[in-house]
Amino acid sequence: MNHRACRKATQLLSEAMERELTRSERLWVWCHLSLCRSCRRYGRQVRFLRRAVRVIPVTEAATS
Ligand SMILES: [Zn+2]
C-alpha cells in the first residue's frame, strides 16, 4: 500500500470525527481500509468503521 494513500486515509479518518465525510470520501476510505491493515487498525481506534457501515446504507436509501 502506498504511503500517500495511507496519509489520505488517516487524514480522512481523523476528519470524520469532526465533520461528516462526503459519500465519495467514505467510499474511498472504506475501500482503502478493506485493503490496508494498518489503516484498518487506525480506523477501529477512531471508531470510523462502526459509523461508516451504519451511514453508508442510510445514504444509499436516501438517494434511491
Ligand atoms: Zn493504508
N, CA, C, O and the ligand as a Tripos MOL2 file, in Angstrom:
@<TRIPOS>MOLECULE
protein
  257   255    65     0     0
PROTEIN
NO_CHARGES

@<TRIPOS>ATOM
      1 N           0.8600   -1.2000    0.0000 N.3       1 MET1
      2 CA          0.0000    0.0000    0.0000 C.3       1 MET1
      3 C           0.8860    1.2360    0.0000 C.2       1 MET1
      4 O           1.8480    1.3090    0.7640 O.2       1 MET1
      5 N           0.5710    2.2020   -0.8460 N.am      2 ASN2
      6 CA          1.4740    3.3590   -0.9200 C.3       2 ASN2
      7 C           1.1730    4.3640    0.1900 C.2       2 ASN2
      8 O           0.0570    4.4740    0.6970 O.2       2 ASN2
      9 N           2.2240    5.0790    0.5320 N.am      3 HIS3
     10 CA          2.1330    5.9410    1.7080 C.3       3 HIS3
     11 C           1.1920    7.1230    1.4960 C.2       3 HIS3
     12 O           0.5660    7.5990    2.4430 O.2       3 HIS3
     13 N           1.0930    7.5900    0.2700 N.am      4 ARG4
     14 CA          0.2210    8.7330    0.0350 C.3       4 ARG4
     15 C          -1.2340    8.3690    0.3130 C.2       4 ARG4
     16 O          -1.9810    9.1520    0.8980 O.2       4 ARG4
     17 N          -1.6230    7.1700   -0.1130 N.am      5 ALA5
     18 CA         -2.9990    6.7310    0.1430 C.3       5 ALA5
     19 C          -3.2510    6.5810    1.6320 C.2       5 ALA5
     20 O          -4.3220    6.9350    2.1250 O.2       5 ALA5
     21 N          -2.2580    6.0520    2.3530 N.am      6 CYS6
     22 CA         -2.4230    5.8650    3.7930 C.3       6 CYS6
     23 C          -2.5130    7.2170    4.5060 C.2       6 CYS6
     24 O          -3.2780    7.3690    5.4590 O.2       6 CYS6
     25 N          -1.7480    8.1760    4.0530 N.am      7 ARG7
     26 CA         -1.8160    9.5000    4.6840 C.3       7 ARG7
     27 C          -3.1890   10.1240    4.4410 C.2       7 ARG7
     28 O          -3.7740   10.7300    5.3390 O.2       7 ARG7
     29 N          -3.6930    9.9670    3.2240 N.am      8 LYS8
     30 CA         -5.0220   10.4850    2.9180 C.3       8 LYS8
     31 C          -6.0830    9.7790    3.7650 C.2       8 LYS8
     32 O          -7.0110   10.4080    4.2740 O.2       8 LYS8
     33 N          -5.9290    8.4690    3.9030 N.am      9 ALA9
     34 CA         -6.9110    7.6940    4.6610 C.3       9 ALA9
     35 C          -6.9250    8.1110    6.1320 C.2       9 ALA9
     36 O          -7.9920    8.3260    6.7060 O.2       9 ALA9
     37 N          -5.7470    8.2250    6.7390 N.am     10 THR10
     38 CA         -5.7040    8.5850    8.1630 C.3      10 THR10
     39 C          -6.1960   10.0150    8.3620 C.2      10 THR10
     40 O          -6.8080   10.3290    9.3830 O.2      10 THR10
     41 N          -5.9290   10.8790    7.3850 N.am     11 GLN11
     42 CA         -6.4200   12.2540    7.4960 C.3      11 GLN11
     43 C          -7.9440   12.2720    7.4550 C.2      11 GLN11
     44 O          -8.5840   12.9480    8.2600 O.2      11 GLN11
     45 N          -8.5190   11.5310    6.5170 N.am     12 LEU12
     46 CA         -9.9790   11.4880    6.4230 C.3      12 LEU12
     47 C         -10.5940   10.8470    7.6600 C.2      12 LEU12
     48 O         -11.6560   11.2640    8.1210 O.2      12 LEU12
     49 N          -9.9150    9.8210    8.2010 N.am     13 LEU13
     50 CA        -10.4390    9.1680    9.3970 C.3      13 LEU13
     51 C         -10.4890   10.1310   10.5720 C.2      13 LEU13
     52 O         -11.4450   10.1240   11.3470 O.2      13 LEU13
     53 N          -9.4620   10.9580   10.7030 N.am     14 SER14
     54 CA         -9.4830   11.9030   11.8130 C.3      14 SER14
     55 C         -10.4780   13.0290   11.5400 C.2      14 SER14
     56 O         -11.1220   13.5260   12.4650 O.2      14 SER14
     57 N         -10.6060   13.4310   10.2820 N.am     15 GLU15
     58 CA        -11.5950   14.4610    9.9450 C.3      15 GLU15
     59 C         -13.0170   13.9540   10.1720 C.2      15 GLU15
     60 O         -13.9240   14.7360   10.4600 O.2      15 GLU15
     61 N         -13.2040   12.6540   10.0400 N.am     16 ALA16
     62 CA        -14.5410   12.0820   10.1920 C.3      16 ALA16
     63 C         -15.0930   12.2740   11.6010 C.2      16 ALA16
     64 O         -16.3020   12.2020   11.8220 O.2      16 ALA16
     65 N         -14.1870   12.5190   12.5510 N.am     17 MET17
     66 CA        -14.6440   12.7500   13.9230 C.3      17 MET17
     67 C         -15.1660   14.1710   14.1050 C.2      17 MET17
     68 O         -15.8840   14.4620   15.0620 O.2      17 MET17
     69 N         -14.7940   15.0620   13.1680 N.am     18 GLU18
     70 CA        -15.1510   16.4710   13.3270 C.3      18 GLU18
     71 C         -16.1880   16.9440   12.3270 C.2      18 GLU18
     72 O         -16.8790   17.9370   12.5530 O.2      18 GLU18
     73 N         -16.2900   16.2280   11.2270 N.am     19 ARG19
     74 CA        -17.2690   16.6380   10.2160 C.3      19 ARG19
     75 C         -17.7820   15.3940    9.5080 C.2      19 ARG19
     76 O         -17.1800   14.3220    9.5740 O.2      19 ARG19
     77 N         -18.9090   15.5660    8.8300 N.am     20 GLU20
     78 CA        -19.4690   14.4820    8.0340 C.3      20 GLU20
     79 C         -18.6550   14.3620    6.7470 C.2      20 GLU20
     80 O         -18.5160   15.3320    6.0020 O.2      20 GLU20
     81 N         -18.1260   13.1800    6.4930 N.am     21 LEU21
     82 CA        -17.4320   12.9800    5.2220 C.3      21 LEU21
     83 C         -18.4550   12.8760    4.0950 C.2      21 LEU21
     84 O         -19.5970   12.4660    4.3020 O.2      21 LEU21
     85 N         -18.0180   13.2580    2.9000 N.am     22 THR22
     86 CA        -18.9100   13.0910    1.7590 C.3      22 THR22
     87 C         -19.0430   11.6030    1.4440 C.2      22 THR22
     88 O         -18.2690   10.7770    1.9270 O.2      22 THR22
     89 N         -20.0250   11.2890    0.6400 N.am     23 ARG23
     90 CA        -20.2650    9.8930    0.2900 C.3      23 ARG23
     91 C         -19.0530    9.3020   -0.4290 C.2      23 ARG23
     92 O         -18.6610    8.1690   -0.1510 O.2      23 ARG23
     93 N         -18.4610   10.0580   -1.3450 N.am     24 SER24
     94 CA        -17.3190    9.5350   -2.0830 C.3      24 SER24
     95 C         -16.1020    9.3880   -1.1770 C.2      24 SER24
     96 O         -15.3100    8.4610   -1.3460 O.2      24 SER24
     97 N         -15.9510   10.3020   -0.2140 N.am     25 GLU25
     98 CA        -14.8500   10.1740    0.7530 C.3      25 GLU25
     99 C         -15.0050    8.9100    1.5900 C.2      25 GLU25
    100 O         -14.0450    8.1690    1.8000 O.2      25 GLU25
    101 N         -16.2380    8.6710    2.0690 N.am     26 ARG26
    102 CA        -16.4760    7.4690    2.8660 C.3      26 ARG26
    103 C         -16.1930    6.2050    2.0670 C.2      26 ARG26
    104 O         -15.5750    5.2650    2.5660 O.2      26 ARG26
    105 N         -16.6540    6.1960    0.8170 N.am     27 LEU27
    106 CA        -16.4310    5.0190   -0.0140 C.3      27 LEU27
    107 C         -14.9440    4.8060   -0.2580 C.2      27 LEU27
    108 O         -14.4620    3.6740   -0.2330 O.2      27 LEU27
    109 N         -14.2150    5.9030   -0.4960 N.am     28 TRP28
    110 CA        -12.7820    5.7860   -0.7400 C.3      28 TRP28
    111 C         -12.0800    5.2160    0.4940 C.2      28 TRP28
    112 O         -11.2680    4.2970    0.3840 O.2      28 TRP28
    113 N         -12.3950    5.7640    1.6630 N.am     29 VAL29
    114 CA        -11.7690    5.2830    2.8870 C.3      29 VAL29
    115 C         -12.1540    3.8270    3.1350 C.2      29 VAL29
    116 O         -11.3120    3.0070    3.5020 O.2      29 VAL29
    117 N         -13.4190    3.5190    2.9340 N.am     30 TRP30
    118 CA        -13.8960    2.1560    3.1690 C.3      30 TRP30
    119 C         -13.1400    1.1710    2.2860 C.2      30 TRP30
    120 O         -12.7230    0.1120    2.7540 O.2      30 TRP30
    121 N         -12.9600    1.5140    1.0050 N.am     31 CYS31
    122 CA        -12.2110    0.6540    0.0910 C.3      31 CYS31
    123 C         -10.7580    0.5200    0.5370 C.2      31 CYS31
    124 O         -10.1880   -0.5710    0.4930 O.2      31 CYS31
    125 N         -10.1590    1.6330    0.9690 N.am     32 HIS32
    126 CA         -8.7700    1.5770    1.4040 C.3      32 HIS32
    127 C          -8.6340    0.7020    2.6470 C.2      32 HIS32
    128 O          -7.6860   -0.0760    2.7560 O.2      32 HIS32
    129 N          -9.5560    0.8200    3.5670 N.am     33 LEU33
    130 CA         -9.4770    0.0240    4.7950 C.3      33 LEU33
    131 C          -9.6060   -1.4590    4.4950 C.2      33 LEU33
    132 O          -9.0330   -2.2880    5.2020 O.2      33 LEU33
    133 N         -10.3550   -1.8030    3.4500 N.am     34 SER34
    134 CA        -10.5160   -3.2090    3.1190 C.3      34 SER34
    135 C          -9.2070   -3.7960    2.5840 C.2      34 SER34
    136 O          -9.0210   -5.0130    2.5830 O.2      34 SER34
    137 N          -8.3020   -2.9240    2.1300 N.am     35 LEU35
    138 CA         -7.0300   -3.3840    1.5750 C.3      35 LEU35
    139 C          -5.8650   -3.2050    2.5320 C.2      35 LEU35
    140 O          -4.8500   -3.8890    2.3970 O.2      35 LEU35
    141 N          -5.9840   -2.3190    3.4750 N.am     36 CYS36
    142 CA         -4.8310   -1.8670    4.2420 C.3      36 CYS36
    143 C          -5.0280   -2.1450    5.7340 C.2      36 CYS36
    144 O          -5.8740   -1.5390    6.3910 O.2      36 CYS36
    145 N          -4.2330   -3.0680    6.2420 N.am     37 ARG37
    146 CA         -4.4270   -3.4810    7.6200 C.3      37 ARG37
    147 C          -4.0810   -2.3710    8.6140 C.2      37 ARG37
    148 O          -4.7770   -2.1970    9.6140 O.2      37 ARG37
    149 N          -3.0290   -1.6330    8.3490 N.am     38 SER38
    150 CA         -2.6170   -0.6260    9.3340 C.3      38 SER38
    151 C          -3.6440    0.4970    9.4270 C.2      38 SER38
    152 O          -3.9140    1.0000   10.5180 O.2      38 SER38
    153 N          -4.2160    0.8930    8.2980 N.am     39 CYS39
    154 CA         -5.2530    1.9230    8.3430 C.3      39 CYS39
    155 C          -6.5440    1.3680    8.9460 C.2      39 CYS39
    156 O          -7.2990    2.0960    9.5900 O.2      39 CYS39
    157 N          -6.7890    0.0850    8.7340 N.am     40 ARG40
    158 CA         -7.9730   -0.5330    9.3330 C.3      40 ARG40
    159 C          -7.8670   -0.4940   10.8600 C.2      40 ARG40
    160 O          -8.8450   -0.2460   11.5650 O.2      40 ARG40
    161 N          -6.6570   -0.7460   11.3450 N.am     41 ARG41
    162 CA         -6.4400   -0.6890   12.7910 C.3      41 ARG41
    163 C          -6.6590    0.7450   13.2890 C.2      41 ARG41
    164 O          -7.2770    0.9650   14.3310 O.2      41 ARG41
    165 N          -6.1450    1.7050   12.5300 N.am     42 TYR42
    166 CA         -6.3580    3.0980   12.9130 C.3      42 TYR42
    167 C          -7.8510    3.4390   12.8780 C.2      42 TYR42
    168 O          -8.3710    4.1310   13.7540 O.2      42 TYR42
    169 N          -8.5190    2.9350   11.8480 N.am     43 GLY43
    170 CA         -9.9510    3.1960   11.7270 C.3      43 GLY43
    171 C         -10.7370    2.6490   12.9050 C.2      43 GLY43
    172 O         -11.6960    3.2680   13.3660 O.2      43 GLY43
    173 N         -10.3280    1.4920   13.3830 N.am     44 ARG44
    174 CA        -11.0010    0.9380   14.5660 C.3      44 ARG44
    175 C         -10.7820    1.8350   15.7730 C.2      44 ARG44
    176 O         -11.6830    2.0230   16.5910 O.2      44 ARG44
    177 N          -9.5910    2.3820   15.8770 N.am     45 GLN45
    178 CA         -9.3060    3.2580   17.0150 C.3      45 GLN45
    179 C         -10.2300    4.4700   17.0220 C.2      45 GLN45
    180 O         -10.6920    4.8970   18.0810 O.2      45 GLN45
    181 N         -10.4940    5.0140   15.8620 N.am     46 VAL46
    182 CA        -11.3470    6.2030   15.8120 C.3      46 VAL46
    183 C         -12.8160    5.8350   15.5850 C.2      46 VAL46
    184 O         -13.6700    6.7010   15.3940 O.2      46 VAL46
    185 N         -13.0850    4.5280   15.6120 N.am     47 ARG47
    186 CA        -14.4570    4.0320   15.5030 C.3      47 ARG47
    187 C         -15.1270    4.4510   14.1940 C.2      47 ARG47
    188 O         -16.3460    4.6030   14.1250 O.2      47 ARG47
    189 N         -14.3110    4.6340   13.1660 N.am     48 PHE48
    190 CA        -14.8930    5.0520   11.8850 C.3      48 PHE48
    191 C         -15.7290    3.9380   11.2780 C.2      48 PHE48
    192 O         -16.8330    4.1660   10.7830 O.2      48 PHE48
    193 N         -15.1820    2.7270   11.3250 N.am     49 LEU49
    194 CA        -15.8590    1.6230   10.6450 C.3      49 LEU49
    195 C         -17.2730    1.4260   11.1540 C.2      49 LEU49
    196 O         -18.2090    1.2240   10.3800 O.2      49 LEU49
    197 N         -17.4100    1.4880   12.4690 N.am     50 ARG50
    198 CA        -18.7390    1.2610   13.0300 C.3      50 ARG50
    199 C         -19.7310    2.3010   12.5140 C.2      50 ARG50
    200 O         -20.8770    1.9830   12.1950 O.2      50 ARG50
    201 N         -19.2640    3.5590   12.4390 N.am     51 ARG51
    202 CA        -20.1380    4.6070   11.9090 C.3      51 ARG51
    203 C         -20.3700    4.4180   10.4220 C.2      51 ARG51
    204 O         -21.4930    4.5700    9.9400 O.2      51 ARG51
    205 N         -19.3150    4.0880    9.6960 N.am     52 ALA52
    206 CA        -19.3960    4.0300    8.2330 C.3      52 ALA52
    207 C         -20.3900    2.9750    7.7760 C.2      52 ALA52
    208 O         -21.1840    3.2200    6.8680 O.2      52 ALA52
    209 N         -20.3530    1.8060    8.3970 N.am     53 VAL53
    210 CA        -21.2610    0.7550    7.9520 C.3      53 VAL53
    211 C         -22.6980    1.1340    8.2580 C.2      53 VAL53
    212 O         -23.6250    0.6460    7.6120 O.2      53 VAL53
    213 N         -22.8860    2.0020    9.2420 N.am     54 ARG54
    214 CA        -24.2400    2.4510    9.5390 C.3      54 ARG54
    215 C         -24.6600    3.5610    8.5680 C.2      54 ARG54
    216 O         -25.8010    3.6020    8.1080 O.2      54 ARG54
    217 N         -23.7180    4.4580    8.2680 N.am     55 VAL55
    218 CA        -24.0530    5.6480    7.4890 C.3      55 VAL55
    219 C         -24.2390    5.3410    6.0080 C.2      55 VAL55
    220 O         -25.1420    5.8870    5.3740 O.2      55 VAL55
    221 N         -23.4000    4.4790    5.4510 N.am     56 ILE56
    222 CA        -23.4440    4.2460    4.0030 C.3      56 ILE56
    223 C         -24.7950    3.6840    3.5420 C.2      56 ILE56
    224 O         -25.3540    4.2010    2.5740 O.2      56 ILE56
    225 N         -25.3420    2.6520    4.1880 N.am     57 PRO57
    226 CA        -26.6510    2.1540    3.7210 C.3      57 PRO57
    227 C         -27.7690    3.2010    3.8370 C.2      57 PRO57
    228 O         -28.6650    3.2500    2.9950 O.2      57 PRO57
    229 N         -27.7130    4.0320    4.8780 N.am     58 VAL58
    230 CA        -28.7270    5.0740    5.0440 C.3      58 VAL58
    231 C         -28.6410    6.0550    3.8840 C.2      58 VAL58
    232 O         -29.6620    6.4630    3.3300 O.2      58 VAL58
    233 N         -27.4030    6.4390    3.5140 N.am     59 THR59
    234 CA        -27.2220    7.3610    2.4060 C.3      59 THR59
    235 C         -27.7150    6.7390    1.1070 C.2      59 THR59
    236 O         -28.3510    7.4060    0.2910 O.2      59 THR59
    237 N         -27.4190    5.4630    0.9220 N.am     60 GLU60
    238 CA        -27.8910    4.7680   -0.2820 C.3      60 GLU60
    239 C         -29.4190    4.8080   -0.3680 C.2      60 GLU60
    240 O         -29.9900    5.0530   -1.4300 O.2      60 GLU60
    241 N         -30.0620    4.5630    0.7690 N.am     61 ALA61
    242 CA        -31.5140    4.5340    0.7830 C.3      61 ALA61
    243 C         -32.0910    5.9160    0.4960 C.2      61 ALA61
    244 O         -33.1290    6.0430   -0.1530 O.2      61 ALA61
    245 N         -31.4060    6.9520    0.9880 N.am     62 ALA62
    246 CA        -31.9280    8.3070    0.8320 C.3      62 ALA62
    247 C         -31.8290    8.7870   -0.6130 C.2      62 ALA62
    248 O         -32.6480    9.5960   -1.0510 O.2      62 ALA62
    249 N         -30.8320    8.2980   -1.3610 N.am     63 THR63
    250 CA        -30.6350    8.7890   -2.7100 C.3      63 THR63
    251 C         -31.3540    7.9440   -3.7570 C.2      63 THR63
    252 O         -31.4380    8.3530   -4.9150 O.2      63 THR63
    253 N         -31.8640    6.7980   -3.3870 N.am     64 SER64
    254 CA        -32.5060    5.9310   -4.3700 C.3      64 SER64
    255 C         -34.0120    6.1040   -4.3520 C.2      64 SER64
    256 O         -34.7190    5.4490   -5.1180 O.2      64 SER64
    257 ZN         -3.4120    2.4780    4.4980 Zn       65 ZN65
@<TRIPOS>BOND
     1     1     2 1
     2     2     3 1
     3     3     4 2
     4     3     5 am
     5     5     6 1
     6     6     7 1
     7     7     8 2
     8     7     9 am
     9     9    10 1
    10    10    11 1
    11    11    12 2
    12    11    13 am
    13    13    14 1
    14    14    15 1
    15    15    16 2
    16    15    17 am
    17    17    18 1
    18    18    19 1
    19    19    20 2
    20    19    21 am
    21    21    22 1
    22    22    23 1
    23    23    24 2
    24    23    25 am
    25    25    26 1
    26    26    27 1
    27    27    28 2
    28    27    29 am
    29    29    30 1
    30    30    31 1
    31    31    32 2
    32    31    33 am
    33    33    34 1
    34    34    35 1
    35    35    36 2
    36    35    37 am
    37    37    38 1
    38    38    39 1
    39    39    40 2
    40    39    41 am
    41    41    42 1
    42    42    43 1
    43    43    44 2
    44    43    45 am
    45    45    46 1
    46    46    47 1
    47    47    48 2
    48    47    49 am
    49    49    50 1
    50    50    51 1
    51    51    52 2
    52    51    53 am
    53    53    54 1
    54    54    55 1
    55    55    56 2
    56    55    57 am
    57    57    58 1
    58    58    59 1
    59    59    60 2
    60    59    61 am
    61    61    62 1
    62    62    63 1
    63    63    64 2
    64    63    65 am
    65    65    66 1
    66    66    67 1
    67    67    68 2
    68    67    69 am
    69    69    70 1
    70    70    71 1
    71    71    72 2
    72    71    73 am
    73    73    74 1
    74    74    75 1
    75    75    76 2
    76    75    77 am
    77    77    78 1
    78    78    79 1
    79    79    80 2
    80    79    81 am
    81    81    82 1
    82    82    83 1
    83    83    84 2
    84    83    85 am
    85    85    86 1
    86    86    87 1
    87    87    88 2
    88    87    89 am
    89    89    90 1
    90    90    91 1
    91    91    92 2
    92    91    93 am
    93    93    94 1
    94    94    95 1
    95    95    96 2
    96    95    97 am
    97    97    98 1
    98    98    99 1
    99    99   100 2
   100    99   101 am
   101   101   102 1
   102   102   103 1
   103   103   104 2
   104   103   105 am
   105   105   106 1
   106   106   107 1
   107   107   108 2
   108   107   109 am
   109   109   110 1
   110   110   111 1
   111   111   112 2
   112   111   113 am
   113   113   114 1
   114   114   115 1
   115   115   116 2
   116   115   117 am
   117   117   118 1
   118   118   119 1
   119   119   120 2
   120   119   121 am
   121   121   122 1
   122   122   123 1
   123   123   124 2
   124   123   125 am
   125   125   126 1
   126   126   127 1
   127   127   128 2
   128   127   129 am
   129   129   130 1
   130   130   131 1
   131   131   132 2
   132   131   133 am
   133   133   134 1
   134   134   135 1
   135   135   136 2
   136   135   137 am
   137   137   138 1
   138   138   139 1
   139   139   140 2
   140   139   141 am
   141   141   142 1
   142   142   143 1
   143   143   144 2
   144   143   145 am
   145   145   146 1
   146   146   147 1
   147   147   148 2
   148   147   149 am
   149   149   150 1
   150   150   151 1
   151   151   152 2
   152   151   153 am
   153   153   154 1
   154   154   155 1
   155   155   156 2
   156   155   157 am
   157   157   158 1
   158   158   159 1
   159   159   160 2
   160   159   161 am
   161   161   162 1
   162   162   163 1
   163   163   164 2
   164   163   165 am
   165   165   166 1
   166   166   167 1
   167   167   168 2
   168   167   169 am
   169   169   170 1
   170   170   171 1
   171   171   172 2
   172   171   173 am
   173   173   174 1
   174   174   175 1
   175   175   176 2
   176   175   177 am
   177   177   178 1
   178   178   179 1
   179   179   180 2
   180   179   181 am
   181   181   182 1
   182   182   183 1
   183   183   184 2
   184   183   185 am
   185   185   186 1
   186   186   187 1
   187   187   188 2
   188   187   189 am
   189   189   190 1
   190   190   191 1
   191   191   192 2
   192   191   193 am
   193   193   194 1
   194   194   195 1
   195   195   196 2
   196   195   197 am
   197   197   198 1
   198   198   199 1
   199   199   200 2
   200   199   201 am
   201   201   202 1
   202   202   203 1
   203   203   204 2
   204   203   205 am
   205   205   206 1
   206   206   207 1
   207   207   208 2
   208   207   209 am
   209   209   210 1
   210   210   211 1
   211   211   212 2
   212   211   213 am
   213   213   214 1
   214   214   215 1
   215   215   216 2
   216   215   217 am
   217   217   218 1
   218   218   219 1
   219   219   220 2
   220   219   221 am
   221   221   222 1
   222   222   223 1
   223   223   224 2
   224   223   225 am
   225   225   226 1
   226   226   227 1
   227   227   228 2
   228   227   229 am
   229   229   230 1
   230   230   231 1
   231   231   232 2
   232   231   233 am
   233   233   234 1
   234   234   235 1
   235   235   236 2
   236   235   237 am
   237   237   238 1
   238   238   239 1
   239   239   240 2
   240   239   241 am
   241   241   242 1
   242   242   243 1
   243   243   244 2
   244   243   245 am
   245   245   246 1
   246   246   247 1
   247   247   248 2
   248   247   249 am
   249   249   250 1
   250   250   251 1
   251   251   252 2
   252   251   253 am
   253   253   254 1
   254   254   255 1
   255   255   256 2
@<TRIPOS>SUBSTRUCTURE
     1 MET1         2 RESIDUE 1 A MET
     2 ASN2         6 RESIDUE 1 A ASN
     3 HIS3        10 RESIDUE 1 A HIS
     4 ARG4        14 RESIDUE 1 A ARG
     5 ALA5        18 RESIDUE 1 A ALA
     6 CYS6        22 RESIDUE 1 A CYS
     7 ARG7        26 RESIDUE 1 A ARG
     8 LYS8        30 RESIDUE 1 A LYS
     9 ALA9        34 RESIDUE 1 A ALA
    10 THR10       38 RESIDUE 1 A THR
    11 GLN11       42 RESIDUE 1 A GLN
    12 LEU12       46 RESIDUE 1 A LEU
    13 LEU13       50 RESIDUE 1 A LEU
    14 SER14       54 RESIDUE 1 A SER
    15 GLU15       58 RESIDUE 1 A GLU
    16 ALA16       62 RESIDUE 1 A ALA
    17 MET17       66 RESIDUE 1 A MET
    18 GLU18       70 RESIDUE 1 A GLU
    19 ARG19       74 RESIDUE 1 A ARG
    20 GLU20       78 RESIDUE 1 A GLU
    21 LEU21       82 RESIDUE 1 A LEU
    22 THR22       86 RESIDUE 1 A THR
    23 ARG23       90 RESIDUE 1 A ARG
    24 SER24       94 RESIDUE 1 A SER
    25 GLU25       98 RESIDUE 1 A GLU
    26 ARG26      102 RESIDUE 1 A ARG
    27 LEU27      106 RESIDUE 1 A LEU
    28 TRP28      110 RESIDUE 1 A TRP
    29 VAL29      114 RESIDUE 1 A VAL
    30 TRP30      118 RESIDUE 1 A TRP
    31 CYS31      122 RESIDUE 1 A CYS
    32 HIS32      126 RESIDUE 1 A HIS
    33 LEU33      130 RESIDUE 1 A LEU
    34 SER34      134 RESIDUE 1 A SER
    35 LEU35      138 RESIDUE 1 A LEU
    36 CYS36      142 RESIDUE 1 A CYS
    37 ARG37      146 RESIDUE 1 A ARG
    38 SER38      150 RESIDUE 1 A SER
    39 CYS39      154 RESIDUE 1 A CYS
    40 ARG40      158 RESIDUE 1 A ARG
    41 ARG41      162 RESIDUE 1 A ARG
    42 TYR42      166 RESIDUE 1 A TYR
    43 GLY43      170 RESIDUE 1 A GLY
    44 ARG44      174 RESIDUE 1 A ARG
    45 GLN45      178 RESIDUE 1 A GLN
    46 VAL46      182 RESIDUE 1 A VAL
    47 ARG47      186 RESIDUE 1 A ARG
    48 PHE48      190 RESIDUE 1 A PHE
    49 LEU49      194 RESIDUE 1 A LEU
    50 ARG50      198 RESIDUE 1 A ARG
    51 ARG51      202 RESIDUE 1 A ARG
    52 ALA52      206 RESIDUE 1 A ALA
    53 VAL53      210 RESIDUE 1 A VAL
    54 ARG54      214 RESIDUE 1 A ARG
    55 VAL55      218 RESIDUE 1 A VAL
    56 ILE56      222 RESIDUE 1 A ILE
    57 PRO57      226 RESIDUE 1 A PRO
    58 VAL58      230 RESIDUE 1 A VAL
    59 THR59      234 RESIDUE 1 A THR
    60 GLU60      238 RESIDUE 1 A GLU
    61 ALA61      242 RESIDUE 1 A ALA
    62 ALA62      246 RESIDUE 1 A ALA
    63 THR63      250 RESIDUE 1 A THR
    64 SER64      254 RESIDUE 1 A SER
    65 ZN65       257 GROUP 0 **** ****
